[in-house]
Amino acid sequence: MKTFSIWSFVFVVIGILSYLMSWMIDGYSEPFIFIGFILLIIGAIIGFIAIAKKEKGGAKYIPLVTFFVVLFLVSLYEPFQILRVITWLKNIT
């Protein structure tokens, strides 16, 4: 694994952990969901960079697959989470 593959994997894992923290904490915690979403996007972008640089190994594909699977599951079971994150992104700009 090369640098971009490792960083992509790290960002995706931290993003997933942030999503899990939002459900483990008592009550609703929007910042954890927002941070998790941003970290997942950063991990996916770095994964695409790893593919573009043609790094060796198949580990560069794992974060990308995980990114799409996590977003699919979130939109399937909690569709309003995506709307909240999009609203946050709209209000920031």
PDB file of N, CA, C and O in Angstrom:
ATOM      1  N   MET A   1       0.842  -1.185   0.000  1.00  0.00           N
ATOM      2  CA  MET A   1       0.000   0.000   0.000  1.00  0.00           C
ATOM      3  C   MET A   1       0.884   1.243   0.000  1.00  0.00           C
ATOM      4  O   MET A   1       1.913   1.309   0.672  1.00  0.00           O
ATOM      5  N   LYS A   2       0.455   2.187  -0.752  1.00  0.00           N
ATOM      6  CA  LYS A   2       1.185   3.444  -0.843  1.00  0.00           C
ATOM      7  C   LYS A   2       0.506   4.511   0.002  1.00  0.00           C
ATOM      8  O   LYS A   2      -0.489   4.248   0.678  1.00  0.00           O
ATOM      9  N   THR A   3       1.047   5.697  -0.045  1.00  0.00           N
ATOM     10  CA  THR A   3       0.605   6.784   0.828  1.00  0.00           C
ATOM     11  C   THR A   3      -0.860   7.147   0.637  1.00  0.00           C
ATOM     12  O   THR A   3      -1.601   7.244   1.616  1.00  0.00           O
ATOM     13  N   PHE A   4      -1.292   7.348  -0.605  1.00  0.00           N
ATOM     14  CA  PHE A   4      -2.674   7.764  -0.828  1.00  0.00           C
ATOM     15  C   PHE A   4      -3.660   6.665  -0.445  1.00  0.00           C
ATOM     16  O   PHE A   4      -4.746   6.955   0.057  1.00  0.00           O
ATOM     17  N   SER A   5      -3.295   5.416  -0.675  1.00  0.00           N
ATOM     18  CA  SER A   5      -4.171   4.309  -0.295  1.00  0.00           C
ATOM     19  C   SER A   5      -4.342   4.251   1.220  1.00  0.00           C
ATOM     20  O   SER A   5      -5.445   4.037   1.722  1.00  0.00           O
ATOM     21  N   ILE A   6      -3.255   4.440   1.929  1.00  0.00           N
ATOM     22  CA  ILE A   6      -3.312   4.400   3.395  1.00  0.00           C
ATOM     23  C   ILE A   6      -4.146   5.556   3.933  1.00  0.00           C
ATOM     24  O   ILE A   6      -5.002   5.358   4.795  1.00  0.00           O
ATOM     25  N   TRP A   7      -3.901   6.764   3.426  1.00  0.00           N
ATOM     26  CA  TRP A   7      -4.660   7.924   3.907  1.00  0.00           C
ATOM     27  C   TRP A   7      -6.139   7.804   3.559  1.00  0.00           C
ATOM     28  O   TRP A   7      -6.997   8.201   4.347  1.00  0.00           O
ATOM     29  N   SER A   8      -6.436   7.270   2.404  1.00  0.00           N
ATOM     30  CA  SER A   8      -7.827   7.069   2.020  1.00  0.00           C
ATOM     31  C   SER A   8      -8.509   6.118   2.994  1.00  0.00           C
ATOM     32  O   SER A   8      -9.625   6.372   3.447  1.00  0.00           O
ATOM     33  N   PHE A   9      -7.832   5.031   3.310  1.00  0.00           N
ATOM     34  CA  PHE A   9      -8.378   4.058   4.253  1.00  0.00           C
ATOM     35  C   PHE A   9      -8.574   4.681   5.633  1.00  0.00           C
ATOM     36  O   PHE A   9      -9.592   4.441   6.282  1.00  0.00           O
ATOM     37  N   VAL A  10      -7.609   5.475   6.082  1.00  0.00           N
ATOM     38  CA  VAL A  10      -7.690   6.120   7.402  1.00  0.00           C
ATOM     39  C   VAL A  10      -8.880   7.073   7.470  1.00  0.00           C
ATOM     40  O   VAL A  10      -9.636   7.049   8.441  1.00  0.00           O
ATOM     41  N   PHE A  11      -9.054   7.912   6.449  1.00  0.00           N
ATOM     42  CA  PHE A  11     -10.167   8.865   6.455  1.00  0.00           C
ATOM     43  C   PHE A  11     -11.519   8.160   6.426  1.00  0.00           C
ATOM     44  O   PHE A  11     -12.455   8.593   7.099  1.00  0.00           O
ATOM     45  N   VAL A  12     -11.630   7.089   5.661  1.00  0.00           N
ATOM     46  CA  VAL A  12     -12.903   6.367   5.597  1.00  0.00           C
ATOM     47  C   VAL A  12     -13.205   5.699   6.936  1.00  0.00           C
ATOM     48  O   VAL A  12     -14.348   5.724   7.390  1.00  0.00           O
ATOM     49  N   VAL A  13     -12.210   5.110   7.566  1.00  0.00           N
ATOM     50  CA  VAL A  13     -12.433   4.463   8.866  1.00  0.00           C
ATOM     51  C   VAL A  13     -12.832   5.492   9.921  1.00  0.00           C
ATOM     52  O   VAL A  13     -13.748   5.247  10.705  1.00  0.00           O
ATOM     53  N   ILE A  14     -12.160   6.630   9.948  1.00  0.00           N
ATOM     54  CA  ILE A  14     -12.517   7.672  10.916  1.00  0.00           C
ATOM     55  C   ILE A  14     -13.912   8.215  10.627  1.00  0.00           C
ATOM     56  O   ILE A  14     -14.660   8.516  11.557  1.00  0.00           O
ATOM     57  N   GLY A  15     -14.272   8.344   9.354  1.00  0.00           N
ATOM     58  CA  GLY A  15     -15.619   8.788   8.992  1.00  0.00           C
ATOM     59  C   GLY A  15     -16.684   7.813   9.455  1.00  0.00           C
ATOM     60  O   GLY A  15     -17.729   8.225   9.959  1.00  0.00           O
ATOM     61  N   ILE A  16     -16.428   6.517   9.289  1.00  0.00           N
ATOM     62  CA  ILE A  16     -17.385   5.508   9.753  1.00  0.00           C
ATOM     63  C   ILE A  16     -17.486   5.533  11.269  1.00  0.00           C
ATOM     64  O   ILE A  16     -18.581   5.423  11.820  1.00  0.00           O
ATOM     65  N   LEU A  17     -16.358   5.677  11.946  1.00  0.00           N
ATOM     66  CA  LEU A  17     -16.392   5.763  13.411  1.00  0.00           C
ATOM     67  C   LEU A  17     -17.170   6.990  13.877  1.00  0.00           C
ATOM     68  O   LEU A  17     -17.854   6.942  14.899  1.00  0.00           O
ATOM     69  N   SER A  18     -17.070   8.072  13.142  1.00  0.00           N
ATOM     70  CA  SER A  18     -17.827   9.276  13.486  1.00  0.00           C
ATOM     71  C   SER A  18     -19.323   9.039  13.332  1.00  0.00           C
ATOM     72  O   SER A  18     -20.112   9.476  14.170  1.00  0.00           O
ATOM     73  N   TYR A  19     -19.717   8.346  12.259  1.00  0.00           N
ATOM     74  CA  TYR A  19     -21.126   7.980  12.092  1.00  0.00           C
ATOM     75  C   TYR A  19     -21.600   7.107  13.248  1.00  0.00           C
ATOM     76  O   TYR A  19     -22.690   7.313  13.781  1.00  0.00           O
ATOM     77  N   LEU A  20     -20.779   6.130  13.637  1.00  0.00           N
ATOM     78  CA  LEU A  20     -21.161   5.244  14.738  1.00  0.00           C
ATOM     79  C   LEU A  20     -21.265   5.998  16.056  1.00  0.00           C
ATOM     80  O   LEU A  20     -22.127   5.694  16.881  1.00  0.00           O
ATOM     81  N   MET A  21     -20.391   6.980  16.256  1.00  0.00           N
ATOM     82  CA  MET A  21     -20.445   7.783  17.485  1.00  0.00           C
ATOM     83  C   MET A  21     -21.762   8.533  17.590  1.00  0.00           C
ATOM     84  O   MET A  21     -22.293   8.704  18.687  1.00  0.00           O
ATOM     85  N   SER A  22     -22.295   8.983  16.458  1.00  0.00           N
ATOM     86  CA  SER A  22     -23.545   9.747  16.496  1.00  0.00           C
ATOM     87  C   SER A  22     -24.705   8.882  16.967  1.00  0.00           C
ATOM     88  O   SER A  22     -25.643   9.392  17.580  1.00  0.00           O
ATOM     89  N   TRP A  23     -24.656   7.582  16.692  1.00  0.00           N
ATOM     90  CA  TRP A  23     -25.735   6.715  17.157  1.00  0.00           C
ATOM     91  C   TRP A  23     -25.479   6.175  18.559  1.00  0.00           C
ATOM     92  O   TRP A  23     -26.425   5.788  19.246  1.00  0.00           O
ATOM     93  N   MET A  24     -24.230   6.140  18.997  1.00  0.00           N
ATOM     94  CA  MET A  24     -23.936   5.644  20.336  1.00  0.00           C
ATOM     95  C   MET A  24     -24.167   6.694  21.410  1.00  0.00           C
ATOM     96  O   MET A  24     -24.501   6.362  22.548  1.00  0.00           O
ATOM     97  N   ILE A  25     -23.992   7.954  21.053  1.00  0.00           N
ATOM     98  CA  ILE A  25     -24.185   9.029  22.020  1.00  0.00           C
ATOM     99  C   ILE A  25     -25.672   9.203  22.271  1.00  0.00           C
ATOM    100  O   ILE A  25     -26.485   9.115  21.350  1.00  0.00           O
ATOM    101  N   ASP A  26     -26.012   9.446  23.504  1.00  0.00           N
ATOM    102  CA  ASP A  26     -27.411   9.631  23.876  1.00  0.00           C
ATOM    103  C   ASP A  26     -27.964  10.883  23.205  1.00  0.00           C
ATOM    104  O   ASP A  26     -27.390  11.964  23.332  1.00  0.00           O
ATOM    105  N   GLY A  27     -29.054  10.740  22.507  1.00  0.00           N
ATOM    106  CA  GLY A  27     -29.629  11.877  21.792  1.00  0.00           C
ATOM    107  C   GLY A  27     -29.072  11.962  20.386  1.00  0.00           C
ATOM    108  O   GLY A  27     -28.404  11.043  19.912  1.00  0.00           O
ATOM    109  N   TYR A  28     -29.346  13.049  19.740  1.00  0.00           N
ATOM    110  CA  TYR A  28     -28.916  13.230  18.359  1.00  0.00           C
ATOM    111  C   TYR A  28     -27.740  14.191  18.298  1.00  0.00           C
ATOM    112  O   TYR A  28     -27.761  15.257  18.914  1.00  0.00           O
ATOM    113  N   SER A  29     -26.736  13.810  17.565  1.00  0.00           N
ATOM    114  CA  SER A  29     -25.532  14.628  17.470  1.00  0.00           C
ATOM    115  C   SER A  29     -25.208  14.896  15.998  1.00  0.00           C
ATOM    116  O   SER A  29     -24.564  14.078  15.340  1.00  0.00           O
ATOM    117  N   GLU A  30     -25.653  16.035  15.491  1.00  0.00           N
ATOM    118  CA  GLU A  30     -25.438  16.392  14.089  1.00  0.00           C
ATOM    119  C   GLU A  30     -23.973  16.605  13.719  1.00  0.00           C
ATOM    120  O   GLU A  30     -23.574  16.214  12.622  1.00  0.00           O
ATOM    121  N   PRO A  31     -23.158  17.205  14.580  1.00  0.00           N
ATOM    122  CA  PRO A  31     -21.759  17.428  14.168  1.00  0.00           C
ATOM    123  C   PRO A  31     -21.006  16.137  13.844  1.00  0.00           C
ATOM    124  O   PRO A  31     -20.164  16.124  12.946  1.00  0.00           O
ATOM    125  N   PHE A  32     -21.301  15.053  14.563  1.00  0.00           N
ATOM    126  CA  PHE A  32     -20.628  13.792  14.261  1.00  0.00           C
ATOM    127  C   PHE A  32     -21.009  13.282  12.876  1.00  0.00           C
ATOM    128  O   PHE A  32     -20.164  12.758  12.151  1.00  0.00           O
ATOM    129  N   ILE A  33     -22.269  13.434  12.513  1.00  0.00           N
ATOM    130  CA  ILE A  33     -22.716  13.001  11.189  1.00  0.00           C
ATOM    131  C   ILE A  33     -22.066  13.863  10.115  1.00  0.00           C
ATOM    132  O   ILE A  33     -21.610  13.351   9.093  1.00  0.00           O
ATOM    133  N   PHE A  34     -22.025  15.161  10.345  1.00  0.00           N
ATOM    134  CA  PHE A  34     -21.417  16.076   9.376  1.00  0.00           C
ATOM    135  C   PHE A  34     -19.933  15.777   9.198  1.00  0.00           C
ATOM    136  O   PHE A  34     -19.446  15.700   8.070  1.00  0.00           O
ATOM    137  N   ILE A  35     -19.214  15.608  10.300  1.00  0.00           N
ATOM    138  CA  ILE A  35     -17.781  15.307  10.236  1.00  0.00           C
ATOM    139  C   ILE A  35     -17.549  13.960   9.557  1.00  0.00           C
ATOM    140  O   ILE A  35     -16.630  13.817   8.749  1.00  0.00           O
ATOM    141  N   GLY A  36     -18.383  12.973   9.886  1.00  0.00           N
ATOM    142  CA  GLY A  36     -18.260  11.665   9.249  1.00  0.00           C
ATOM    143  C   GLY A  36     -18.467  11.729   7.751  1.00  0.00           C
ATOM    144  O   GLY A  36     -17.747  11.086   6.987  1.00  0.00           O
ATOM    145  N   PHE A  37     -19.458  12.510   7.330  1.00  0.00           N
ATOM    146  CA  PHE A  37     -19.739  12.662   5.900  1.00  0.00           C
ATOM    147  C   PHE A  37     -18.565  13.330   5.189  1.00  0.00           C
ATOM    148  O   PHE A  37     -18.154  12.888   4.117  1.00  0.00           O
ATOM    149  N   ILE A  38     -18.030  14.382   5.777  1.00  0.00           N
ATOM    150  CA  ILE A  38     -16.894  15.086   5.171  1.00  0.00           C
ATOM    151  C   ILE A  38     -15.670  14.174   5.092  1.00  0.00           C
ATOM    152  O   ILE A  38     -14.971  14.163   4.079  1.00  0.00           O
ATOM    153  N   LEU A  39     -15.408  13.411   6.154  1.00  0.00           N
ATOM    154  CA  LEU A  39     -14.256  12.509   6.141  1.00  0.00           C
ATOM    155  C   LEU A  39     -14.427  11.391   5.118  1.00  0.00           C
ATOM    156  O   LEU A  39     -13.457  10.979   4.483  1.00  0.00           O
ATOM    157  N   LEU A  40     -15.653  10.898   4.956  1.00  0.00           N
ATOM    158  CA  LEU A  40     -15.897   9.892   3.924  1.00  0.00           C
ATOM    159  C   LEU A  40     -15.638  10.456   2.532  1.00  0.00           C
ATOM    160  O   LEU A  40     -15.051   9.781   1.686  1.00  0.00           O
ATOM    161  N   ILE A  41     -16.071  11.678   2.294  1.00  0.00           N
ATOM    162  CA  ILE A  41     -15.834  12.302   0.989  1.00  0.00           C
ATOM    163  C   ILE A  41     -14.338  12.511   0.755  1.00  0.00           C
ATOM    164  O   ILE A  41     -13.838  12.253  -0.340  1.00  0.00           O
ATOM    165  N   ILE A  42     -13.625  12.976   1.781  1.00  0.00           N
ATOM    166  CA  ILE A  42     -12.175  13.167   1.647  1.00  0.00           C
ATOM    167  C   ILE A  42     -11.491  11.834   1.360  1.00  0.00           C
ATOM    168  O   ILE A  42     -10.600  11.760   0.514  1.00  0.00           O
ATOM    169  N   GLY A  43     -11.906  10.780   2.065  1.00  0.00           N
ATOM    170  CA  GLY A  43     -11.340   9.457   1.818  1.00  0.00           C
ATOM    171  C   GLY A  43     -11.597   8.967   0.407  1.00  0.00           C
ATOM    172  O   GLY A  43     -10.721   8.363  -0.212  1.00  0.00           O
ATOM    173  N   ALA A  44     -12.799   9.221  -0.111  1.00  0.00           N
ATOM    174  CA  ALA A  44     -13.112   8.808  -1.483  1.00  0.00           C
ATOM    175  C   ALA A  44     -12.285   9.595  -2.494  1.00  0.00           C
ATOM    176  O   ALA A  44     -11.801   9.027  -3.473  1.00  0.00           O
ATOM    177  N   ILE A  45     -12.122  10.886  -2.268  1.00  0.00           N
ATOM    178  CA  ILE A  45     -11.316  11.702  -3.188  1.00  0.00           C
ATOM    179  C   ILE A  45      -9.867  11.231  -3.192  1.00  0.00           C
ATOM    180  O   ILE A  45      -9.250  11.120  -4.251  1.00  0.00           O
ATOM    181  N   ILE A  46      -9.330  10.957  -2.017  1.00  0.00           N
ATOM    182  CA  ILE A  46      -7.951  10.469  -1.945  1.00  0.00           C
ATOM    183  C   ILE A  46      -7.848   9.083  -2.585  1.00  0.00           C
ATOM    184  O   ILE A  46      -6.825   8.753  -3.186  1.00  0.00           O
ATOM    185  N   GLY A  47      -8.903   8.269  -2.458  1.00  0.00           N
ATOM    186  CA  GLY A  47      -8.918   6.972  -3.132  1.00  0.00           C
ATOM    187  C   GLY A  47      -8.879   7.113  -4.643  1.00  0.00           C
ATOM    188  O   GLY A  47      -8.185   6.357  -5.322  1.00  0.00           O
ATOM    189  N   PHE A  48      -9.625   8.085  -5.177  1.00  0.00           N
ATOM    190  CA  PHE A  48      -9.575   8.333  -6.617  1.00  0.00           C
ATOM    191  C   PHE A  48      -8.189   8.823  -7.043  1.00  0.00           C
ATOM    192  O   PHE A  48      -7.718   8.497  -8.133  1.00  0.00           O
ATOM    193  N   ILE A  49      -7.545   9.601  -6.188  1.00  0.00           N
ATOM    194  CA  ILE A  49      -6.177  10.048  -6.488  1.00  0.00           C
ATOM    195  C   ILE A  49      -5.233   8.851  -6.525  1.00  0.00           C
ATOM    196  O   ILE A  49      -4.352   8.774  -7.381  1.00  0.00           O
ATOM    197  N   ALA A  50      -5.421   7.907  -5.583  1.00  0.00           N
ATOM    198  CA  ALA A  50      -4.583   6.703  -5.563  1.00  0.00           C
ATOM    199  C   ALA A  50      -4.775   5.886  -6.836  1.00  0.00           C
ATOM    200  O   ALA A  50      -3.814   5.333  -7.372  1.00  0.00           O
ATOM    201  N   ILE A  51      -6.005   5.810  -7.318  1.00  0.00           N
ATOM    202  CA  ILE A  51      -6.255   5.082  -8.565  1.00  0.00           C
ATOM    203  C   ILE A  51      -5.629   5.823  -9.745  1.00  0.00           C
ATOM    204  O   ILE A  51      -5.049   5.201 -10.635  1.00  0.00           O
ATOM    205  N   ALA A  52      -5.747   7.147  -9.751  1.00  0.00           N
ATOM    206  CA  ALA A  52      -5.183   7.938 -10.851  1.00  0.00           C
ATOM    207  C   ALA A  52      -3.660   7.826 -10.900  1.00  0.00           C
ATOM    208  O   ALA A  52      -3.069   7.842 -11.980  1.00  0.00           O
ATOM    209  N   LYS A  53      -3.029   7.713  -9.737  1.00  0.00           N
ATOM    210  CA  LYS A  53      -1.570   7.583  -9.692  1.00  0.00           C
ATOM    211  C   LYS A  53      -1.117   6.143  -9.913  1.00  0.00           C
ATOM    212  O   LYS A  53       0.080   5.862  -9.946  1.00  0.00           O
ATOM    213  N   LYS A  54      -2.083   5.230 -10.065  1.00  0.00           N
ATOM    214  CA  LYS A  54      -1.820   3.810 -10.339  1.00  0.00           C
ATOM    215  C   LYS A  54      -0.929   3.184  -9.273  1.00  0.00           C
ATOM    216  O   LYS A  54       0.080   2.546  -9.575  1.00  0.00           O
ATOM    217  N   GLU A  55      -1.327   3.383  -8.015  1.00  0.00           N
ATOM    218  CA  GLU A  55      -0.586   2.769  -6.921  1.00  0.00           C
ATOM    219  C   GLU A  55      -0.789   1.262  -6.947  1.00  0.00           C
ATOM    220  O   GLU A  55      -1.825   0.769  -7.394  1.00  0.00           O
ATOM    221  N   LYS A  56       0.201   0.547  -6.469  1.00  0.00           N
ATOM    222  CA  LYS A  56       0.145  -0.912  -6.477  1.00  0.00           C
ATOM    223  C   LYS A  56      -0.820  -1.416  -5.410  1.00  0.00           C
ATOM    224  O   LYS A  56      -1.048  -0.759  -4.394  1.00  0.00           O
ATOM    225  N   GLY A  57      -1.374  -2.583  -5.661  1.00  0.00           N
ATOM    226  CA  GLY A  57      -2.227  -3.243  -4.687  1.00  0.00           C
ATOM    227  C   GLY A  57      -3.699  -2.939  -4.883  1.00  0.00           C
ATOM    228  O   GLY A  57      -4.081  -2.006  -5.590  1.00  0.00           O
ATOM    229  N   GLY A  58      -4.504  -3.751  -4.238  1.00  0.00           N
ATOM    230  CA  GLY A  58      -5.952  -3.585  -4.349  1.00  0.00           C
ATOM    231  C   GLY A  58      -6.561  -2.838  -3.185  1.00  0.00           C
ATOM    232  O   GLY A  58      -7.776  -2.649  -3.132  1.00  0.00           O
ATOM    233  N   ALA A  59      -5.728  -2.411  -2.251  1.00  0.00           N
ATOM    234  CA  ALA A  59      -6.246  -1.716  -1.067  1.00  0.00           C
ATOM    235  C   ALA A  59      -6.836  -0.355  -1.404  1.00  0.00           C
ATOM    236  O   ALA A  59      -7.608   0.191  -0.616  1.00  0.00           O
ATOM    237  N   LYS A  60      -6.493   0.193  -2.541  1.00  0.00           N
ATOM    238  CA  LYS A  60      -7.025   1.508  -2.920  1.00  0.00           C
ATOM    239  C   LYS A  60      -8.502   1.438  -3.267  1.00  0.00           C
ATOM    240  O   LYS A  60      -9.189   2.459  -3.262  1.00  0.00           O
ATOM    241  N   TYR A  61      -9.002   0.230  -3.573  1.00  0.00           N
ATOM    242  CA  TYR A  61     -10.410   0.078  -3.932  1.00  0.00           C
ATOM    243  C   TYR A  61     -11.309  -0.104  -2.710  1.00  0.00           C
ATOM    244  O   TYR A  61     -12.500   0.199  -2.772  1.00  0.00           O
ATOM    245  N   ILE A  62     -10.761  -0.587  -1.615  1.00  0.00           N
ATOM    246  CA  ILE A  62     -11.561  -0.858  -0.413  1.00  0.00           C
ATOM    247  C   ILE A  62     -12.223   0.406   0.130  1.00  0.00           C
ATOM    248  O   ILE A  62     -13.421   0.366   0.412  1.00  0.00           O
ATOM    249  N   PRO A  63     -11.515   1.527   0.293  1.00  0.00           N
ATOM    250  CA  PRO A  63     -12.194   2.735   0.785  1.00  0.00           C
ATOM    251  C   PRO A  63     -13.280   3.250  -0.153  1.00  0.00           C
ATOM    252  O   PRO A  63     -14.290   3.780   0.312  1.00  0.00           O
ATOM    253  N   LEU A  64     -13.094   3.107  -1.455  1.00  0.00           N
ATOM    254  CA  LEU A  64     -14.116   3.570  -2.395  1.00  0.00           C
ATOM    255  C   LEU A  64     -15.376   2.723  -2.304  1.00  0.00           C
ATOM    256  O   LEU A  64     -16.489   3.250  -2.304  1.00  0.00           O
ATOM    257  N   VAL A  65     -15.197   1.414  -2.226  1.00  0.00           N
ATOM    258  CA  VAL A  65     -16.357   0.531  -2.080  1.00  0.00           C
ATOM    259  C   VAL A  65     -17.054   0.807  -0.753  1.00  0.00           C
ATOM    260  O   VAL A  65     -18.282   0.862  -0.692  1.00  0.00           O
ATOM    261  N   THR A  66     -16.277   0.979   0.300  1.00  0.00           N
ATOM    262  CA  THR A  66     -16.845   1.278   1.612  1.00  0.00           C
ATOM    263  C   THR A  66     -17.609   2.593   1.590  1.00  0.00           C
ATOM    264  O   THR A  66     -18.683   2.688   2.184  1.00  0.00           O
ATOM    265  N   PHE A  67     -17.079   3.602   0.922  1.00  0.00           N
ATOM    266  CA  PHE A  67     -17.744   4.896   0.810  1.00  0.00           C
ATOM    267  C   PHE A  67     -19.132   4.739   0.205  1.00  0.00           C
ATOM    268  O   PHE A  67     -20.111   5.246   0.752  1.00  0.00           O
ATOM    269  N   PHE A  68     -19.220   4.042  -0.916  1.00  0.00           N
ATOM    270  CA  PHE A  68     -20.508   3.898  -1.582  1.00  0.00           C
ATOM    271  C   PHE A  68     -21.463   2.999  -0.798  1.00  0.00           C
ATOM    272  O   PHE A  68     -22.668   3.248  -0.787  1.00  0.00           O
ATOM    273  N   VAL A  69     -20.947   1.964  -0.148  1.00  0.00           N
ATOM    274  CA  VAL A  69     -21.802   1.085   0.652  1.00  0.00           C
ATOM    275  C   VAL A  69     -22.356   1.834   1.859  1.00  0.00           C
ATOM    276  O   VAL A  69     -23.543   1.716   2.165  1.00  0.00           O
ATOM    277  N   VAL A  70     -21.518   2.598   2.544  1.00  0.00           N
ATOM    278  CA  VAL A  70     -21.977   3.352   3.717  1.00  0.00           C
ATOM    279  C   VAL A  70     -23.016   4.390   3.313  1.00  0.00           C
ATOM    280  O   VAL A  70     -24.042   4.522   3.980  1.00  0.00           O
ATOM    281  N   LEU A  71     -22.772   5.123   2.244  1.00  0.00           N
ATOM    282  CA  LEU A  71     -23.759   6.113   1.805  1.00  0.00           C
ATOM    283  C   LEU A  71     -25.058   5.457   1.355  1.00  0.00           C
ATOM    284  O   LEU A  71     -26.137   6.012   1.562  1.00  0.00           O
ATOM    285  N   PHE A  72     -24.966   4.277   0.740  1.00  0.00           N
ATOM    286  CA  PHE A  72     -26.178   3.557   0.356  1.00  0.00           C
ATOM    287  C   PHE A  72     -26.965   3.137   1.587  1.00  0.00           C
ATOM    288  O   PHE A  72     -28.183   3.310   1.636  1.00  0.00           O
ATOM    289  N   LEU A  73     -26.273   2.582   2.587  1.00  0.00           N
ATOM    290  CA  LEU A  73     -26.962   2.135   3.799  1.00  0.00           C
ATOM    291  C   LEU A  73     -27.557   3.300   4.578  1.00  0.00           C
ATOM    292  O   LEU A  73     -28.662   3.190   5.111  1.00  0.00           O
ATOM    293  N   VAL A  74     -26.840   4.406   4.648  1.00  0.00           N
ATOM    294  CA  VAL A  74     -27.370   5.577   5.346  1.00  0.00           C
ATOM    295  C   VAL A  74     -28.596   6.109   4.624  1.00  0.00           C
ATOM    296  O   VAL A  74     -29.595   6.443   5.262  1.00  0.00           O
ATOM    297  N   SER A  75     -28.532   6.190   3.309  1.00  0.00           N
ATOM    298  CA  SER A  75     -29.693   6.701   2.575  1.00  0.00           C
ATOM    299  C   SER A  75     -30.846   5.708   2.582  1.00  0.00           C
ATOM    300  O   SER A  75     -31.997   6.111   2.414  1.00  0.00           O
ATOM    301  N   LEU A  76     -30.572   4.435   2.770  1.00  0.00           N
ATOM    302  CA  LEU A  76     -31.626   3.432   2.828  1.00  0.00           C
ATOM    303  C   LEU A  76     -32.339   3.443   4.176  1.00  0.00           C
ATOM    304  O   LEU A  76     -33.569   3.406   4.227  1.00  0.00           O
ATOM    305  N   TYR A  77     -31.579   3.493   5.267  1.00  0.00           N
ATOM    306  CA  TYR A  77     -32.172   3.397   6.597  1.00  0.00           C
ATOM    307  C   TYR A  77     -32.442   4.751   7.247  1.00  0.00           C
ATOM    308  O   TYR A  77     -33.377   4.870   8.038  1.00  0.00           O
ATOM    309  N   GLU A  78     -31.662   5.753   6.939  1.00  0.00           N
ATOM    310  CA  GLU A  78     -31.818   7.086   7.530  1.00  0.00           C
ATOM    311  C   GLU A  78     -31.760   8.144   6.429  1.00  0.00           C
ATOM    312  O   GLU A  78     -30.779   8.883   6.355  1.00  0.00           O
ATOM    313  N   PRO A  79     -32.773   8.242   5.578  1.00  0.00           N
ATOM    314  CA  PRO A  79     -32.674   9.162   4.434  1.00  0.00           C
ATOM    315  C   PRO A  79     -32.578  10.631   4.827  1.00  0.00           C
ATOM    316  O   PRO A  79     -32.025  11.430   4.071  1.00  0.00           O
ATOM    317  N   PHE A  80     -33.099  11.001   5.983  1.00  0.00           N
ATOM    318  CA  PHE A  80     -33.056  12.405   6.377  1.00  0.00           C
ATOM    319  C   PHE A  80     -31.672  12.836   6.852  1.00  0.00           C
ATOM    320  O   PHE A  80     -31.402  14.033   6.948  1.00  0.00           O
ATOM    321  N   GLN A  81     -30.790  11.877   7.152  1.00  0.00           N
ATOM    322  CA  GLN A  81     -29.416  12.233   7.523  1.00  0.00           C
ATOM    323  C   GLN A  81     -28.713  12.924   6.353  1.00  0.00           C
ATOM    324  O   GLN A  81     -27.983  13.897   6.545  1.00  0.00           O
ATOM    325  N   ILE A  82     -28.936  12.420   5.157  1.00  0.00           N
ATOM    326  CA  ILE A  82     -28.319  13.017   3.971  1.00  0.00           C
ATOM    327  C   ILE A  82     -28.850  14.430   3.766  1.00  0.00           C
ATOM    328  O   ILE A  82     -28.090  15.334   3.420  1.00  0.00           O
ATOM    329  N   LEU A  83     -30.155  14.627   3.976  1.00  0.00           N
ATOM    330  CA  LEU A  83     -30.734  15.966   3.831  1.00  0.00           C
ATOM    331  C   LEU A  83     -30.161  16.936   4.855  1.00  0.00           C
ATOM    332  O   LEU A  83     -29.927  18.103   4.542  1.00  0.00           O
ATOM    333  N   ARG A  84     -29.936  16.461   6.072  1.00  0.00           N
ATOM    334  CA  ARG A  84     -29.346  17.326   7.101  1.00  0.00           C
ATOM    335  C   ARG A  84     -27.935  17.748   6.715  1.00  0.00           C
ATOM    336  O   ARG A  84     -27.562  18.912   6.866  1.00  0.00           O
ATOM    337  N   VAL A  85     -27.158  16.800   6.219  1.00  0.00           N
ATOM    338  CA  VAL A  85     -25.784  17.113   5.832  1.00  0.00           C
ATOM    339  C   VAL A  85     -25.772  18.086   4.660  1.00  0.00           C
ATOM    340  O   VAL A  85     -24.975  19.024   4.644  1.00  0.00           O
ATOM    341  N   ILE A  86     -26.641  17.875   3.684  1.00  0.00           N
ATOM    342  CA  ILE A  86     -26.706  18.791   2.543  1.00  0.00           C
ATOM    343  C   ILE A  86     -27.122  20.184   3.005  1.00  0.00           C
ATOM    344  O   ILE A  86     -26.604  21.181   2.502  1.00  0.00           O
ATOM    345  N   THR A  87     -28.054  20.262   3.962  1.00  0.00           N
ATOM    346  CA  THR A  87     -28.459  21.558   4.505  1.00  0.00           C
ATOM    347  C   THR A  87     -27.292  22.234   5.211  1.00  0.00           C
ATOM    348  O   THR A  87     -27.096  23.441   5.067  1.00  0.00           O
ATOM    349  N   TRP A  88     -26.512  21.466   5.976  1.00  0.00           N
ATOM    350  CA  TRP A  88     -25.332  22.023   6.637  1.00  0.00           C
ATOM    351  C   TRP A  88     -24.362  22.579   5.604  1.00  0.00           C
ATOM    352  O   TRP A  88     -23.848  23.686   5.759  1.00  0.00           O
ATOM    353  N   LEU A  89     -24.115  21.808   4.548  1.00  0.00           N
ATOM    354  CA  LEU A  89     -23.179  22.267   3.517  1.00  0.00           C
ATOM    355  C   LEU A  89     -23.694  23.520   2.825  1.00  0.00           C
ATOM    356  O   LEU A  89     -22.908  24.402   2.478  1.00  0.00           O
ATOM    357  N   LYS A  90     -24.998  23.610   2.621  1.00  0.00           N
ATOM    358  CA  LYS A  90     -25.580  24.788   1.984  1.00  0.00           C
ATOM    359  C   LYS A  90     -25.431  26.015   2.881  1.00  0.00           C
ATOM    360  O   LYS A  90     -25.132  27.106   2.397  1.00  0.00           O
ATOM    361  N   ASN A  91     -25.638  25.838   4.178  1.00  0.00           N
ATOM    362  CA  ASN A  91     -25.558  26.965   5.107  1.00  0.00           C
ATOM    363  C   ASN A  91     -24.125  27.433   5.340  1.00  0.00           C
ATOM    364  O   ASN A  91     -23.909  28.588   5.706  1.00  0.00           O
ATOM    365  N   ILE A  92     -23.156  26.567   5.138  1.00  0.00           N
ATOM    366  CA  ILE A  92     -21.758  26.952   5.339  1.00  0.00           C
ATOM    367  C   ILE A  92     -21.296  27.884   4.229  1.00  0.00           C
ATOM    368  O   ILE A  92     -20.548  28.828   4.484  1.00  0.00           O
ATOM    369  N   THR A  93     -21.731  27.628   3.002  1.00  0.00           N
ATOM    370  CA  THR A  93     -21.255  28.435   1.866  1.00  0.00           C
ATOM    371  C   THR A  93     -21.962  29.746   1.752  1.00  0.00           C
ATOM    372  O   THR A  93     -21.669  30.528   0.848  1.00  0.00           O
TER     373      THR A  93
END
